[in-house]
Amino acid sequence: MARRAAVVARGVGTTLPVFVDRAGGGVLVDVDGNSFIDFGSGIAVVGVGNAADAVVARVQEQVARFTHTCFMVTPYEGYIEVCEALNRLTPGDHEKRSALFNSGAEAVENAVKIARAHTRRQAVVAFDHGYHGRTNLTMALTAKNMPYKHSFGPFAPEVYRVPMSYPFRDPAGMTGEAAAARAIDLIEKQVGADEVAAVVIEPIQGEGGFVVPAPGFLPALARWCTDNGAVFVADEIQTGFCRTGDWFAFDHEGVVPDLVTTAKGIAGGLPLAGVTGRAEIMDAAHVGGLGGTYGGNPVACAAALGSIETMESMELVERARSIGDVMTTRLQEMAATHDAVGEVRGRGAMIAIELTRPGTTEPDAATAAAVAKACHADGLVVLTCGTYGNVLRFLPPLVMPDHLLDEGLGIIEKALASAT
């Protein structure tokens, strides 16, 4: 830690002050030999595990052949294979195109570029509690100030924010359709329907608190975009690749976005991201308008192919659903005992609890921090999130065995008891 403090910029944070030596099967082992059950997955990245056999084999083979040429200079097959897989797996059976990048934020930026090129419009609509990255444009799209935006402005213009469907905090009885009408009314009044290039939304909000919109909210927004010529952009960076019990979270409501951004779980831990969507929209950008030196790096592409192979062969969509059933049942039992748990929510292996002052919806960030700290001390990696800092989110690897899942849930129960 002393070496870290001496050479790493202060702005790079740390959740647990430990240094990992090896990892796999849902367990992290630090340099002192301590073991931690991993309910974080590197923030939803290593769904297939930290060193999946197919990922390791394909990466090793690719590294021995070449590590880089730049796809824009001399193409290679791995990039094309990943685009073929994305076109096959993302929602919808229409003709698609894909482009590969390095990070989720980069994917979102390029989706906005593509939408603007296609529509010849400028305005972009985002949502309360949303998170889309740390670059200048994606900070503008992101709702939360601290730690993501504080002191870093000014931000990119022509970004407008409207209310999200947040059932736990919305007026009682508000349906998804009503929440969508509320958002659409503001778009039409404050932005103008014919000015909107893109509506960018997470199907389940990640950093914003694992907020699951009410049924009907996403389909209503998608219909409005179709009717008004705006591009509907699905940010599936945290929700994609089996995490929610479907290949992509939009599959759950049968919504087919115009563009889908991916990253995190795509490549088993290597940096890779993509934008996939309708061919006529993706092809709107001029030749040379999309790309980047490292975008679609051949080693990362090999990892992605190994990761997708693992997801399909191990049936991780079904495994995510099983994990979700187990976690939701146990966490709801805890909520019945601990009145600090305001809500249990999520889908598949993307589950959270929102902590509040008992009997109210008043956020309780202090208790959330205390529960997380107790979990860490007892050998369980958990992450906090939420606009109010009062949500504990759980993202176990999809390959985690049942006994570790059960042990981790026991640690959470013990931590809740001690903190409340």
N, C-alpha and C positions, 0 to 999 in steps of 0.2 A: 504493500500500500504506500509505503514511503517512496518507492521508485515511481509508482503511478502518479503520486502527487507532484513529483519533481518534473515529469515530462509530459503528462496528459493535460490538455486544456481543462480548466475548472468547469466549463459549461457542459462537459460530458458527465452525466450523472451515473450513479451506481445504486442498484436496489439492494443487493446483498454484498457485503465486503468479503467475498471469498473469491478464489481464483480456481477455475475448473481445470482439472488435469485430463479427465476423460468423461464420456457420457454415452448413454445408450439405454434402450428399454425403459425410458421414463425415469432414469436416475442420473444425477450429476454427482461426480466425485471430485472433491477439491484436492489441492496439493498437499493438504494435511491428512488426507484419507477420510474426511467426513463425507457422508452420503446425503443427498437431498432428493426427495421425490419431486418431480418437475411438473407443476401445474401451470407452467408458463409457456413451454415450447418455444422459447426464444421469441416471444410475442407472436404466437400462432404460425411459426415458421417450420418447425421440424415435426410436422404431423406424421411423417413416415419414420421418425426416429432420427437420432443425431448422426448415425452412420449406417443407413440402410444398405444391405448387401448390393442391391442393384445399382444404387447411387454410387457407392464406392467403386464397384467394378467398372462402370461406364466412365467415371471420372478418371480412374487410373489409366484406362485404355486411351482416353482422349489426351491426357497430359503427355503420354509417351509419343503421341503422334504430332500434336502442335497445340500450343496454348492460346495463340492469337494470330489472326491475319487482318481483322476488321472486315466484317461482312460487306461493308460498302465498297471495299477495295477488291477483295477476292472472296466470293461467297463459299460456303461449305454446307454440307447436307444437314448437319445437326440443327441449324437455324430453321431450315425448311420443315424438318420433322416436328419441331416444337410448334411451329405455326399450324401445321396440319392437325396436331393434337388439340390445340386451342380451338381451332375452327370446328372440330368434331365435338368437343366436350361442352363448350359454352352454350347457353340457351338459344333455341331456334334452329330451324333447318334451312334457313335462307343462305344464299351465297355469302361467304365471309372472307375477310382478309385480316391478317395480323401483322403487327410490328413489335419488335422486342427492344427492351430498354434495361436499365440497371436497377431501378428502385421503384417502389410504389408511387412516390411523389412524382418521379419522372414520367410514369405511366399516366397519371392524372393530368399533368401539364400537357402531354402530347394529345390526350383525348380532347382537351379543350381546344388545342390548336386545330385538330382535325375537325371538330364541330364548327369552329369559326370559319374554316376554309369552306366547309360544305354549305353552311347557311348564309355566309356573307353577313353575319350578325356578330355582335360583340358581347352582349350581356350573358352572364353565367349565374345561375341560381344555385345556392347551397342552403343547408338547413341548420337550425339550432342544434347544438351538441355534436355537430359533425366534425370529423377529423380526416384530413386528406394529405398531410405531409408538412415538411419543414422548409421547402423552398419558398421563394417570395410569393408566387401565385398560389401555391397550396396553403401557405399560411393565411392568405386572404380568404381562402375557402374554409379554413378551419375556424371553429367557433370559439375555442377556449384560449384566453389570453395567456395565463401562466400555466406551464412554462413555455408554451409554444410560440407566442407572438410578442410577449413583453419586451419592449425596447428595441424591436427589430424593424419597425416601420420606417417609411411609408410602404404600403402594400399595393399590389397590382390593382388597377381600377376595374370598373364594370363587373364587380362581384356583389350580388345581392343575397340577403339571408332571410329565410321565411321559417315559420314554426314547423317543427317535426311532430309527427304523431308519437306521443309519449304517454301511453295509457296510464301509467302510475301517477302522472302529474297533470294529465288533461282533466277538464271538467268531467264529472261522473256521467257515464253513459255516452260520451262522445265516440262515435263510430269512426272507422277508418275513412269512410267516404266524407264524413263531416270534417275530419281533420284535413283531408286533401282539399276540400272546398275552401277552408280557411286559408291554406297556403296559396291556392290558385288565385283567390280573390286579391291577396296582396301582390302577387306577381303581376296580375293584369292591371291593378291600379297604380303600383309604384314603379313597375319596369315597363310594362307593355308587352303583350303577347308576341307582337311582330318584331320585338327587339331581342328576344331570347335565343341565343345560340345553343345553350345546353342547360339541362337540369342535371346536377351531379348529386348522387345520393348513395349512401351505404344501405343495403337492405336490412342489416342489423348494425347499428352504430357500434363501433369498437371503443376507441378512447372516450367517446361520449357517455359510456356507461352500459354497453350491451343493450341498448334500447331497441326493443322489437316493436315496430309499428303495428297498429291495429290492423286486422285483416281488411283488405279493400283499399288501404291507403296507397300502396305502391301501384296497383293496377289503375287507379284513378289518375295518378300522376302520369303514368305511361300513356294513357289515352289522351290526356290533355296535350302532351308533347306531340303525339301523332297528329292530332287535329290542328295544331298550331305551327307545325313545321320546325319544332325544336328537337334537338338530339337528346335522347334520354340515356344518360351515362350511369352505368352501374359500377360503383366502386366496390369490387369484390376482393379487395386486397387482403383483408383479414378474414372474410367469410368464405372465400373460395377453396376449392380442392378438398371436398368432403367434410370440411370442418363442421358444418351445420347439419349433417345428415343427408345432404344432397351434394351433387358435384358443385353446385353454386346455389347460394341462398335464394336467388330469384326463382329458381326452379320450384320452390315450395308453393308459390302462388301462381305458377304458370305464366309469369311475366317474361316477355322477351325484350331485353334492352336493345337499344341501337348500338351502343358501344359498351364493352366490359373491360375494366382494368383489373389486372392481376399482378401479384408479386408474392411475398411471404411464403406460403406453402407450396409454391410452384416447383422448387428445385432442391428440396431437402437441406436447405441451409446455405446454398450458394446464391450470390446476388443475381437475380434475374427478374424481369417484369415484362408485362405485355399489354398491348391494347388490341382487342379483337372486336370486329363488328361488321355491319352491313357493308358489302363490297363497294356500293356506290358512295357511301360516306367515307370509308377508309381511303378510297382512291381519290378523294377530293384534294388532298395535299399534293403539290407539285413534286416532280422528281427532284430529289435532293433535300426536300423540306423536312423529312423525318430521318432520324438516325442518331448516331453518337459513336464515338470511338470504340467503347466497350460494349455497346448494346448488343445483346445476343451472343455474348462471349462463348466460344465453342465448349469450354469446360463447363460453364453454367448450363448450356443447352444439354450436354451429356447428363448432367445431374438431374435436369428436369425430366428427361426421358426415363431415367432410372426411377425417379420419384413417381411419375405417372404409372409406370409399369408396376411399382409396388402397390399403389392405391388400387389398381384394378385387380391384381392377383390376390391381394389380401382382403379384398372387398371392404375397403375402409369406409365407404359410405354407410354400409350397414353397421360397422363397428362404431362409427360416430353416433349413430342413433342409439345403440346399446349403451354407450357411455352416458349419453344424455338422459336416458331413462333412469339409470342408476343414480346419477348425480342429482337429478331433479327430485327424485323420491327422497333421498337422504336429506337434501337441503330443505325441502319442505317440512320434513319432520323436525329439523332444527328450528325452522321458523316458527313452528307451533310451540316450541319451548322457549325460544329467545325472542322477546318482543322488540328487540332492536332490529330484527330483520324485517324490513318493510315489504320487500318483494323478492321472490326468486324468479328469474327469467332467463331466457336464452333459448337456444335450439341446438340439438346435437351435442357436440363436445365444445360448445361455446356458451357457457353458463355463468351467471353472476348472481350475487345477492346485493341489494341496495340496503344500506344501514341508515336508520333514521331514529330520531327521538321517539321513544315508545308512544304509540297511539297517534302519531302525527306523520306527516310527510317531510318534516324538517330534516335536512341532511345532517348526518353525524359523521363527519370526516375523522374526528378524533378516535372514535371507536373503530372505524375501518382501519386506521393506521395501527391501532393497538392490536387488532386481530391479525393483521398482516405480520407485525413484528413477532407475535407469539408463534405464528406458523413458521416463520423463518428460523426462530430459535429452536423449534422442535423438528427441523429438517424437512420443511415443505416450502417449495418456491411458489408463492402466489403474487399476483400483481393487483394493484389498485387502479382505478380509472374513474371516469365520470366527471361531468362539468363541475360538480361540487366536491369531488375527491372522496366520495363516500361509498363507492362501489368496489367490491372485491370480485375480480373476474378469474375464471378458471378455464384454462386451455390445455388440458393434458395431451400429450402425443396420442395419436389415434392407435398406436401400437402398444400403449400401456396395458400391462396385464391386470386382471381384475383384483388381485390381491394388493397391488400397489394403489390402485384407485380407491379401494376400501380403506387402506391405511391412511391415505391422504385425507379422505373425508373424515376419518376419526380425528386427525390432527386439527382440522377445521372446527369440528364440534368442541374439542377441548379448548381451542383458542377462543371461540365464542363464549364459552362458559367463564373463562378467566377474565376476558375483557369486559363482559357485561354483568 
